[in-house]
Amino acid sequence: MRRLYIATAGIVIMFWNLENFFDYHDGGGGAADTEFSAKGERHWTAKRFFRKCDAVAKTILWSSGEYGQLPDIVAFAEVENAWALRKLTGSTALEKLDYKVVHYDSPDPRGIDVGLIYNSKTLQLLRSKPCRVALSDSSFRTRDILLAEFARRDSSGCFAVLVNHHPSKYGGAASEPRREAAVRRLAFLADSLRQAGYAEVVACGDFNDTPDRPIYGIIPLNNLAEESSRRGEGTIYFEGRWELIDMFFVSDSLLPRSEMRIPRIPFLLVRDRTYGGEKPFRTYSGPRYTGGVSDHRPIFLHLRPE
């Protein structure tokens, strides 16, 4: 029996890397866009796309039973475009709710961006913008960091959210400076928000590295994933071992009332027949369509009321 965790108001933020959440059209956006289309190698059809949308919506609704309320913000990585997010909010069980979309196209060569949806009944979007990550290797392009600033509808103040998807480890040691550049950009943005008067800042995302990396110390926020990692929890799975690369960071003022969790969501997991235990239920296993959702587990942050 799973533990029922009731949030009793406050703010709930969810982050999830959706692993290639492309629409099913070939819009001429490059090789990945063609691959994930109805006529592409993956045979990514409308039926498969909407099945994934339904599974994502089911997860969001499931979390309302776990927390006693719907997430106020659901942030995502690996989203192709705003159209895909609008279909998620407008063509699933989320349709009758009040989620609005925030998304900007980034220079990522695969055409995958970060984005978010927010509950417009509980939050007012004040402003948002994409924040470019500058790299010394000017030929390499990566995802922007999404900045969104919100006011609570109950007039209990404002806060800012920074959504990240840092460069992968593809390429080995040569890829490390790229992730370091993304961390430095995040640190600069968090510090700028603090100087602008934002006492409440949340950073979330897929950092493509574990919480013990020393460079995270330059970020003027507290890494909530450290404790989860010490407990052996993780969001991705490789050869029988969980690893935590999806994280939440919060400002000092939020730390006393913050809790990060990685709940076990049964329909997002399948049995690992090689190593035993469970692993994420992916959309594809290699080139084979399996009907799952993602190779990442979602993470949740509950900000308790003051």
Disulfide bonds with the S-S distance in Angstrom:
none
